Amino acid sequence: MRVAFVGKGGSGKTTLSALFSRHLARSGAPLVAIDGDINQHLAEALDPVGGEAFAAPPLSAHLGDIKDFLRGTNPRIESREAMVKTTPAGRGSRLLRPLGDDEIHQRHVERVGGVPLMATGAFEESDLGVACYHSKLGAVELYLNHLVDGPGEYVVVDMTAGADAFASGLFTRFDMTFLVAEPTRKGVSVYRQYRDHAREFGIPLAVIGNKVTGEDDLLFLKEETGDDLLTHFVQSSWVRAAEQGRDQGELEPHNLHALNQLKDALDARPKDWATFQRHAVEFHLRNAQAWADKATGLDLAGQVDPEFVHGPAALA
């Protein structure tokens, strides 16, 4: 089950991504966390003391190799240059299992704070003026397009701030999106953007209130987000102690309960492979028409395999 953490910059989405990932890892569940934020801080959030030593190669640095591996023997994709971030899986494509024994997981996963972590890669100085961060997120989109995960298996992605995920079909690659919102007008502004797009495409969205200090904060969030508000986290001395590298003891009972609510909400989602593949094809065709056909000099609509059925059956 895939979940994205999104929200305004500074809302605490990276912190909650880390808390949730560590919570899942402690339960023994198969898990992959992905740092998909332009500011690569998930490793430090998972382990404030040792996270800076995270050294696994970023996905974006080996995008060509990833494309070669994933296209496999798919006859509809003639080369790595013909494969774009929205290219959907088809017959002959290599499909992935969470933490499977494949070259992508072997090369790019490193455990941080007990959590298997992959990183998109930072926005480098050489990218300024010639690239956008969405080009780096293309590796994550391709990974998710070719992943076959199921109940009790988790992929947690810390996404870029704001509504940048809507620049591609990446926002449709998840079983659930958790939007982290502070109890302020700016804090809920990104929620309104996500809500409208999510409803248009039938994407499940739940709001997580963060840094709540009292009933007034909670009432504000309820008034602004209504039934989309799933739960909330209170100001955490545990998190502050962890960020300062101090022994933090146990997470506050209320915040631990909120983590369990997140897991319960994600576990309750049905896995809808038909809708997943339909969205993959729809956004691939949109991208092909908008820019990718011109960029590659090919008709990328031909990459869609109408006979391919995504999901566990495709592994056979």
VENKANOR-V496896 format. One record per run of one state. SS is the DSSP state (~ for helix, > for strand, _ for the rest). FROM is the first residue (numbers start at 1). TO is the last residue. If there is no record, write none. Layout:
((SS | FROM | TO) (SS | FROM | TO))
This chain:
((_ | 1 | 1) (> | 2 | 7) (_ | 8 | 12) (~ | 13 | 26) (_ | 27 | 29) (> | 30 | 35) (_ | 36 | 41) (~ | 42 | 46) (_ | 47 | 50) (~ | 51 | 53) (_ | 54 | 58) (~ | 59 | 71) (_ | 72 | 95) (> | 96 | 96) (_ | 97 | 102) (~ | 103 | 108) (_ | 109 | 109) (> | 110 | 112) (_ | 113 | 114) (> | 115 | 119) (_ | 120 | 124) (~ | 125 | 127) (_ | 128 | 132) (~ | 133 | 145) (_ | 146 | 146) (> | 147 | 147) (_ | 148 | 152) (> | 153 | 158) (_ | 159 | 163) (~ | 164 | 167) (_ | 168 | 168) (~ | 169 | 172) (_ | 173 | 175) (> | 176 | 182) (_ | 183 | 184) (~ | 185 | 201) (_ | 202 | 204) (> | 205 | 212) (_ | 213 | 214) (~ | 215 | 228) (> | 229 | 234) (_ | 235 | 236) (~ | 237 | 243) (_ | 244 | 252) (~ | 253 | 267) (_ | 268 | 272) (~ | 273 | 296) (_ | 297 | 299) (~ | 300 | 303) (_ | 304 | 311) (~ | 312 | 315) (_ | 316 | 316))
